[in-house]
Amino acid sequence: MNTLLDAVRTGRCDLVTALITPLTAGERRTLLPELTALRREIRTWDWSRRWDAEPTLRALHLAGAACHTGPAAAASWIAARDLRDGRTRDTARLAALLTARDPAWRADVAHRLAARTATVEDDYPLIRALLHGTGAPAPTTDGFVHAWARATTTSTDTDTTTTTGRRPRPRPRPCPLRVALREDPYTAELVPRLFETTEPAPSLTWYDNPRTPGRWPAELAHLAAEGTVQRRTLLTGTVGRLLRGGRTGHLAFYTDLLDVLDLTTDERAEHTADWIALAADAPSPTAGRAQQTLTALFEAGRLPADRLAEMSAAVLFRPEKKLVRAQLVLLGKALRRDTEDRHTLLPATAAAFGHPDTALQEKALKLVAAHLRPDDDALRADLAPDAEQLGPALRRTAATLLGAIADPAGGTGTDGYEETLPAAPARRPLTTAGRSVAETVELVAALAKTDAPTAEETETAMDLLVRHAHQDRTALAAALLPALADRHWAREDAGHADPAHLSAPELLAAAVLGRLDPADLSPRRPIHGRGFGQHCIHDALQRVTTARAREAALRVLTAPLPFLLATPTWDCGTLEPHDLITRLTAYARQGTTPAPADFAQALLRVRRDPQAAAAADALATGEGRRLAAWLTADGEPAPHTRHVSDQDRGPRAWWGAQRPTVRRIVLEIPEHLVIQKEFPAVFHPLGRPRTDTPRCWHWRGQELAHLAVLPQDRETQAVWLLPDLTGCAIEEGRGAGEVLSRLAELGGPAGPALHLAVATGLGARHAEDRLAAVDALLVLAARRELDTALLGRDLAELLRLGTVKPNRLADAARTAAATGAYATTWAFLAVALPAVLADGTARGAGELLAVAADCVEHRGPGDPLPEGLAPAAARKGTSQLATQARRLHTALTATTG
């Protein structure tokens, strides 16, 4: 027995095979304890020794698989990850050891191995070897089917012929897929499974042309032609897989297979209901194929009017203009072929009345007008409710055709138009006074397990900890200790914690528990940055929050504060001046010296109200006088400067091409002298001159919390945010829009920087960022802070520079208008449109004009023609730009007389 173990340790697989082969099942089982012990020993080896132990692992894997007599245990040993290395295993030797086993045993092991998703592809040769000669069915797991398809695609046979006297050397020669499928005994069994796996086998799509011999679509069609696989099996399997849906790339193989099968008219007609379902809900390419199939059925006279109506009601609801346009063409053919079908088809055509594209609405309305007869009163009554979805201009045309049509807004036209804006977000008060120790402990324990707490949660927890530590630190510590038992820094034997690794609430909690060294909290100790770019504005904002938390923690240990001065009044971070004055009065009455960083943060948060300056000055303290000056002149943000800069998008691409430069708007903030001279040093970066030119790398997820550092200075924060927003517009950046939508809810002036930030966000690459920019726009409009002329001028400049693309702006503007803000949307589009009309070739210009026309048709009279619209409307042709320019021109001239 030791001889076998020695052979395993030395990696002698040939000797292991020779020693195990003559053993009985009982003798093999007696070897398992030693082999298992060796496996445990190998797990303890360090990586350097493990790297040299590949022969041992191979021999151990072989010996253990051969010695296990239970199929479950054998399969578990064979598939074990810790017994594998990076090299291809000797499947033939292991299979030879197992072939003497009972066929049922081998089939059981094979099926168990096939059920292991992580290893089935590596074990596929062994599974096939174990199944050989057993008569057992093939495994049908997804992993095995994928492995079978891959192995069949890449299978080779060997040609050992040689013209020399040397030993013959195998030479791989590709085996045609057709031969491999014909010779494989499991082909008829596994081909149907190709359509049942969750995702298609990757090897199925290894082709350029699906009709090329030797590729899966062509060879499956050949199998059906020769009878190896039933044609109906391929057809029903393919259609069923398409109905299940999935990504477009995953469905391409199945649609290609249908093309290669070249379905007959009867086969197409048999699955009419399936084609209608695919045309309604499948991804666009698949829906287009289904639409073409149904069109072929119509041309063959095999698609009744009621099925065509069912199909149309679904397709005309889709957003893809190409599909809708093709469906309207098909409906036109059907109506011309049999005029009596109009009672069935015209109501289906009316589904296009609700399409976002007014050109398609107009096409559907013309189709209805062309086929309605004078005596179709009942049909007109049926169509009238659907016509309410048309745009205002088309609705008037429909009223002439169909009779009276109610205005969906409840009026009779645009004369009574009223702008509908969402309500401005309501601010919530942030209250901490009167909250119990239990509430404090619950909040702190929750924040200790949160990666990105909100500013509201952080500020509430900090003030509560300071208040209760001032009242009874011992009682607070006793309540905190069990709640934070899972935090390593809270243990009594943990020693002093490192402040650099604790969040703001954790710093104060650690101070209450006595887990911090006051020397580590000294203002002279540097605060290490958390991001790669330690000089970026995000790092500077984080340092301010950290410095204030360290300061408060130090005061807990030395001179406890009764409460914090900078705790916001509102959830957005704003501090009302009367609250700060009240707190400073209480400090003076108790003889408490304000903490410098806390007071500086309070100044940055206080709402600037010059009328409160007198009350602040009446405090007759240094802090009161500083507050009075801040409320009048010292707190005013410095005006920024603006220019256009050429900036390289980045380094050369991997193939050597230089990326093009981008002209972009750059904002620069001058030095804020009051912050530089009178605030603590950690605040100085906030008052230094900054340019938005370089984009920084920093920890994501904290930007929303950083907004609460300067909640009354949206302009400065907009300048800081602009690089990220520009990256979202001209590169692949994303996520800055969420910050923009929250920034619009803060206080302070809504000036040029904020408007430029909103304009840039409206042209972001990703839809979620554009949607957030629309939210910001609507918030400003609801609070009557939106300057539409300024926003329009910014958009015009960004369109000329190429930062904002017309098609993206059109999507954002359409979303804003759909909320009911047609007048607001038109007000800034009217200023921005000349930049698009001057070019006339920009992608999406027609879409932008369509949104503008929608707005004018809804809001009614009042504005002159934008510059360049008249020449664009005078163009001949049916391009979207010319069509929508004419539509906008008609709407404006009709309303202005």
Secondary structure in CASP SS format (residue, H / E / C, confidence):
PFRMAT SS
TARGET T0000
AUTHOR 0000-0000-0000
METHOD secondary structure of the structure
MODEL  1
M C 1.00
N H 1.00
T H 1.00
L H 1.00
L H 1.00
D H 1.00
A H 1.00
V H 1.00
R H 1.00
T C 1.00
G C 1.00
R C 1.00
C H 1.00
D H 1.00
L H 1.00
V H 1.00
T H 1.00
A H 1.00
L H 1.00
I H 1.00
T C 1.00
P C 1.00
L C 1.00
T C 1.00
A H 1.00
G H 1.00
E H 1.00
R H 1.00
R H 1.00
T H 1.00
L H 1.00
L H 1.00
P H 1.00
E H 1.00
L H 1.00
T H 1.00
A H 1.00
L H 1.00
R H 1.00
R H 1.00
E H 1.00
I H 1.00
R H 1.00
T H 1.00
W C 1.00
D C 1.00
W H 1.00
S H 1.00
R H 1.00
R H 1.00
W H 1.00
D C 1.00
A C 1.00
E H 1.00
P H 1.00
T H 1.00
L H 1.00
R H 1.00
A H 1.00
L H 1.00
H H 1.00
L H 1.00
A H 1.00
G H 1.00
A H 1.00
A H 1.00
C H 1.00
H C 1.00
T C 1.00
G C 1.00
P H 1.00
A H 1.00
A H 1.00
A H 1.00
A H 1.00
S H 1.00
W H 1.00
I H 1.00
A C 1.00
A C 1.00
R H 1.00
D H 1.00
L H 1.00
R C 1.00
D C 1.00
G C 1.00
R C 1.00
T C 1.00
R C 1.00
D C 1.00
T H 1.00
A H 1.00
R H 1.00
L H 1.00
A H 1.00
A H 1.00
L H 1.00
L H 1.00
T C 1.00
A C 1.00
R C 1.00
D C 1.00
P H 1.00
A H 1.00
W H 1.00
R H 1.00
A H 1.00
D H 1.00
V H 1.00
A H 1.00
H H 1.00
R H 1.00
L H 1.00
A H 1.00
A C 1.00
R C 1.00
T C 1.00
A C 1.00
T C 1.00
V H 1.00
E H 1.00
D H 1.00
D H 1.00
Y H 1.00
P H 1.00
L H 1.00
I H 1.00
R H 1.00
A H 1.00
L H 1.00
L H 1.00
H C 1.00
G C 1.00
T C 1.00
G C 1.00
A C 1.00
P C 1.00
A C 1.00
P C 1.00
T C 1.00
T C 1.00
D H 1.00
G H 1.00
F H 1.00
V H 1.00
H H 1.00
A H 1.00
W H 1.00
A H 1.00
R H 1.00
A H 1.00
T H 1.00
T H 1.00
T C 1.00
S C 1.00
T E 1.00
D E 1.00
T E 1.00
D E 1.00
T C 1.00
T C 1.00
T C 1.00
T C 1.00
T C 1.00
G C 1.00
R C 1.00
R C 1.00
P C 1.00
R C 1.00
P C 1.00
R E 1.00
P E 1.00
R E 1.00
P E 1.00
C C 1.00
P C 1.00
L H 1.00
R H 1.00
V H 1.00
A H 1.00
L H 1.00
R H 1.00
E H 1.00
D C 1.00
P C 1.00
Y C 1.00
T H 1.00
A H 1.00
E H 1.00
L H 1.00
V H 1.00
P H 1.00
R H 1.00
L H 1.00
F H 1.00
E C 1.00
T C 1.00
T C 1.00
E C 1.00
P C 1.00
A C 1.00
P H 1.00
S H 1.00
L H 1.00
T H 1.00
W C 1.00
Y C 1.00
D C 1.00
N C 1.00
P C 1.00
R C 1.00
T C 1.00
P C 1.00
G C 1.00
R C 1.00
W H 1.00
P H 1.00
A H 1.00
E H 1.00
L H 1.00
A H 1.00
H H 1.00
L H 1.00
A H 1.00
A H 1.00
E H 1.00
G C 1.00
T C 1.00
V C 1.00
Q C 1.00
R H 1.00
R H 1.00
T H 1.00
L H 1.00
L H 1.00
T H 1.00
G H 1.00
T H 1.00
V H 1.00
G H 1.00
R H 1.00
L H 1.00
L H 1.00
R H 1.00
G C 1.00
G C 1.00
R C 1.00
T H 1.00
G H 1.00
H H 1.00
L H 1.00
A H 1.00
F H 1.00
Y H 1.00
T H 1.00
D H 1.00
L H 1.00
L H 1.00
D H 1.00
V H 1.00
L H 1.00
D C 1.00
L C 1.00
T C 1.00
T H 1.00
D H 1.00
E H 1.00
R H 1.00
A H 1.00
E H 1.00
H C 1.00
T H 1.00
A H 1.00
D H 1.00
W H 1.00
I H 1.00
A H 1.00
L H 1.00
A H 1.00
A H 1.00
D H 1.00
A C 1.00
P C 1.00
S H 1.00
P H 1.00
T H 1.00
A H 1.00
G H 1.00
R H 1.00
A H 1.00
Q H 1.00
Q H 1.00
T H 1.00
L H 1.00
T H 1.00
A H 1.00
L H 1.00
F H 1.00
E H 1.00
A C 1.00
G C 1.00
R C 1.00
L C 1.00
P C 1.00
A H 1.00
D H 1.00
R H 1.00
L H 1.00
A H 1.00
E H 1.00
M H 1.00
S H 1.00
A H 1.00
A H 1.00
V H 1.00
L C 1.00
F C 1.00
R C 1.00
P C 1.00
E C 1.00
K H 1.00
K H 1.00
L H 1.00
V H 1.00
R H 1.00
A H 1.00
Q H 1.00
L H 1.00
V H 1.00
L H 1.00
L H 1.00
G H 1.00
K H 1.00
A H 1.00
L H 1.00
R H 1.00
R H 1.00
D C 1.00
T H 1.00
E H 1.00
D H 1.00
R H 1.00
H H 1.00
T H 1.00
L H 1.00
L H 1.00
P H 1.00
A H 1.00
T H 1.00
A H 1.00
A H 1.00
A H 1.00
F H 1.00
G H 1.00
H C 1.00
P C 1.00
D C 1.00
T H 1.00
A H 1.00
L H 1.00
Q H 1.00
E H 1.00
K H 1.00
A H 1.00
L H 1.00
K H 1.00
L H 1.00
V H 1.00
A H 1.00
A H 1.00
H H 1.00
L C 1.00
R C 1.00
P C 1.00
D C 1.00
D C 1.00
D H 1.00
A H 1.00
L H 1.00
R H 1.00
A H 1.00
D H 1.00
L H 1.00
A H 1.00
P H 1.00
D H 1.00
A H 1.00
E C 1.00
Q C 1.00
L C 1.00
G C 1.00
P H 1.00
A H 1.00
L H 1.00
R H 1.00
R H 1.00
T H 1.00
A H 1.00
A H 1.00
T H 1.00
L H 1.00
L H 1.00
G C 1.00
A C 1.00
I C 1.00
A C 1.00
D C 1.00
P C 1.00
A C 1.00
G C 1.00
G C 1.00
T C 1.00
G C 1.00
T H 1.00
D H 1.00
G H 1.00
Y C 1.00
E C 1.00
E C 1.00
T C 1.00
L C 1.00
P C 1.00
A C 1.00
A C 1.00
P C 1.00
A C 1.00
R C 1.00
R C 1.00
P E 1.00
L C 1.00
T C 1.00
T C 1.00
A C 1.00
G C 1.00
R C 1.00
S C 1.00
V H 1.00
A H 1.00
E H 1.00
T H 1.00
V H 1.00
E H 1.00
L H 1.00
V H 1.00
A H 1.00
A H 1.00
L H 1.00
A C 1.00
K C 1.00
T C 1.00
D C 1.00
A C 1.00
P C 1.00
T C 1.00
A H 1.00
E H 1.00
E H 1.00
T H 1.00
E H 1.00
T H 1.00
A H 1.00
M H 1.00
D H 1.00
L H 1.00
L H 1.00
V H 1.00
R H 1.00
H H 1.00
A H 1.00
H H 1.00
Q H 1.00
D H 1.00
R H 1.00
T H 1.00
A H 1.00
L H 1.00
A H 1.00
A H 1.00
A H 1.00
L H 1.00
L H 1.00
P H 1.00
A H 1.00
L C 1.00
A C 1.00
D C 1.00
R C 1.00
H H 1.00
W H 1.00
A H 1.00
R C 1.00
E C 1.00
D C 1.00
A C 1.00
G C 1.00
H C 1.00
A C 1.00
D C 1.00
P H 1.00
A H 1.00
H H 1.00
L C 1.00
S C 1.00
A H 1.00
P H 1.00
E H 1.00
L H 1.00
L H 1.00
A H 1.00
A H 1.00
A H 1.00
V H 1.00
L C 1.00
G C 1.00
R C 1.00
L C 1.00
D C 1.00
P H 1.00
A H 1.00
D H 1.00
L H 1.00
S C 1.00
P C 1.00
R C 1.00
R C 1.00
P C 1.00
I C 1.00
H C 1.00
G C 1.00
R C 1.00
G C 1.00
F C 1.00
G C 1.00
Q C 1.00
H C 1.00
C C 1.00
I H 1.00
H H 1.00
D H 1.00
A H 1.00
L H 1.00
Q H 1.00
R H 1.00
V H 1.00
T H 1.00
T H 1.00
A H 1.00
R H 1.00
A H 1.00
R H 1.00
E H 1.00
A H 1.00
A H 1.00
L H 1.00
R H 1.00
V H 1.00
L H 1.00
T C 1.00
A C 1.00
P C 1.00
L C 1.00
P C 1.00
F C 1.00
L C 1.00
L C 1.00
A C 1.00
T C 1.00
P C 1.00
T C 1.00
W E 1.00
D C 1.00
C C 1.00
G C 1.00
T C 1.00
L E 1.00
E C 1.00
P H 1.00
H H 1.00
D H 1.00
L H 1.00
I H 1.00
T H 1.00
R H 1.00
L H 1.00
T H 1.00
A H 1.00
Y H 1.00
A H 1.00
R H 1.00
Q H 1.00
G C 1.00
T C 1.00
T C 1.00
P C 1.00
A C 1.00
P H 1.00
A H 1.00
D H 1.00
F H 1.00
A H 1.00
Q H 1.00
A H 1.00
L H 1.00
L H 1.00
R H 1.00
V E 1.00
R C 1.00
R C 1.00
D C 1.00
P H 1.00
Q H 1.00
A H 1.00
A H 1.00
A H 1.00
A H 1.00
A H 1.00
D H 1.00
A C 1.00
L C 1.00
A C 1.00
T C 1.00
G H 1.00
E H 1.00
G H 1.00
R H 1.00
R H 1.00
L H 1.00
A H 1.00
A H 1.00
W H 1.00
L H 1.00
T H 1.00
A H 1.00
D H 1.00
G C 1.00
E C 1.00
P C 1.00
A C 1.00
P C 1.00
H C 1.00
T E 1.00
R E 1.00
H E 1.00
V E 1.00
S E 1.00
D E 1.00
Q E 1.00
D E 1.00
R C 1.00
G C 1.00
P C 1.00
R C 1.00
A C 1.00
W C 1.00
W C 1.00
G C 1.00
A C 1.00
Q C 1.00
R C 1.00
P C 1.00
T E 1.00
V E 1.00
R E 1.00
R E 1.00
I E 1.00
V E 1.00
L E 1.00
E E 1.00
I E 1.00
P C 1.00
E C 1.00
H C 1.00
L H 1.00
V H 1.00
I H 1.00
Q H 1.00
K H 1.00
E H 1.00
F C 1.00
P C 1.00
A H 1.00
V H 1.00
F H 1.00
H H 1.00
P H 1.00
L H 1.00
G H 1.00
R C 1.00
P C 1.00
R E 1.00
T E 1.00
D C 1.00
T C 1.00
P C 1.00
R C 1.00
C C 1.00
W C 1.00
H C 1.00
W C 1.00
R C 1.00
G C 1.00
Q C 1.00
E H 1.00
L H 1.00
A H 1.00
H H 1.00
L H 1.00
A H 1.00
V H 1.00
L C 1.00
P C 1.00
Q C 1.00
D C 1.00
R H 1.00
E H 1.00
T H 1.00
Q H 1.00
A H 1.00
V H 1.00
W H 1.00
L H 1.00
L H 1.00
P H 1.00
D H 1.00
L H 1.00
T H 1.00
G H 1.00
C H 1.00
A H 1.00
I H 1.00
E C 1.00
E C 1.00
G C 1.00
R C 1.00
G C 1.00
A H 1.00
G H 1.00
E H 1.00
V H 1.00
L H 1.00
S H 1.00
R H 1.00
L H 1.00
A C 1.00
E C 1.00
L C 1.00
G C 1.00
G C 1.00
P C 1.00
A C 1.00
G C 1.00
P H 1.00
A H 1.00
L H 1.00
H H 1.00
L H 1.00
A H 1.00
V H 1.00
A H 1.00
T H 1.00
G H 1.00
L C 1.00
G C 1.00
A C 1.00
R C 1.00
H C 1.00
A H 1.00
E H 1.00
D H 1.00
R H 1.00
L H 1.00
A H 1.00
A H 1.00
V H 1.00
D H 1.00
A H 1.00
L H 1.00
L H 1.00
V H 1.00
L H 1.00
A H 1.00
A H 1.00
R C 1.00
R C 1.00
E C 1.00
L C 1.00
D C 1.00
T H 1.00
A H 1.00
L H 1.00
L H 1.00
G H 1.00
R H 1.00
D H 1.00
L H 1.00
A H 1.00
E H 1.00
L H 1.00
L H 1.00
R H 1.00
L H 1.00
G C 1.00
T C 1.00
V C 1.00
K C 1.00
P H 1.00
N H 1.00
R H 1.00
L H 1.00
A H 1.00
D H 1.00
A H 1.00
A H 1.00
R H 1.00
T H 1.00
A H 1.00
A H 1.00
A H 1.00
T C 1.00
G C 1.00
A C 1.00
Y H 1.00
A H 1.00
T H 1.00
T H 1.00
W H 1.00
A H 1.00
F H 1.00
L H 1.00
A H 1.00
V H 1.00
A H 1.00
L H 1.00
P H 1.00
A H 1.00
V H 1.00
L H 1.00
A H 1.00
D H 1.00
G C 1.00
T C 1.00
A C 1.00
R C 1.00
G C 1.00
A H 1.00
G H 1.00
E H 1.00
L H 1.00
L H 1.00
A H 1.00
V H 1.00
A H 1.00
A H 1.00
D H 1.00
C H 1.00
V H 1.00
E H 1.00
H H 1.00
R H 1.00
G C 1.00
P C 1.00
G C 1.00
D C 1.00
P C 1.00
L C 1.00
P C 1.00
E C 1.00
G C 1.00
L H 1.00
A H 1.00
P H 1.00
A H 1.00
A H 1.00
A C 1.00
R C 1.00
K C 1.00
G C 1.00
T C 1.00
S C 1.00
Q H 1.00
L H 1.00
A H 1.00
T H 1.00
Q H 1.00
A H 1.00
R H 1.00
R H 1.00
L H 1.00
H H 1.00
T H 1.00
A H 1.00
L H 1.00
T H 1.00
A H 1.00
T H 1.00
T H 1.00
G C 1.00
END
